Amino acid sequence: MEEQQNETYLSVWLNGQLYCLAAQYVVQIMAVPEIVPVPEFPPYAYGVANIRNEIVPVLSTRKLLGMPHGEFDGRTCVIFASVQGRQVGFVVDSVYEVCTIDNSQMLPVPAVGGVQYRFVDGMCKQKDTILLRLAVDSMLSPDELAQLDLK
């Protein structure tokens, strides 16, 4: 009998669609902190926030994924995640739940027209919807991470 390989995910809402990211990347979740705009930051970056005495870039996940801008409300929050060894904040519309998914249920994103998917690297049926898995480590290229480097 084959052993199931379960992984824990944090699911979030973005523009009416449910996404998830592996919990191993999540450092913390919080309400939108004070964000200081930084001149010449990329257009998908809101700016920086002081999180536990560390200056951390805070990004619009919607802009990064090519979605329309959304207004902040009482459910908007920031997922601080470890991306290629750096802490980065991703603004999401809301957090839905923490869930455990059998990896055999996670399917690859269908290849349409030979497109290489950078932001989403899997999907699965979860309850009555399709959950898209965010590819956290490839959401920002090394060059994009360097643009956010404050050192």
Helices and strands as residue ranges (DSSP letters): E 6-14, E 17-22, G 23-25, E 26-31, E 45-51, E 54-60, H 61-64, E 77-83, E 86-92, E 94-102, G 103-105, E 120-126, E 129-134, G 136-138, H 142-147
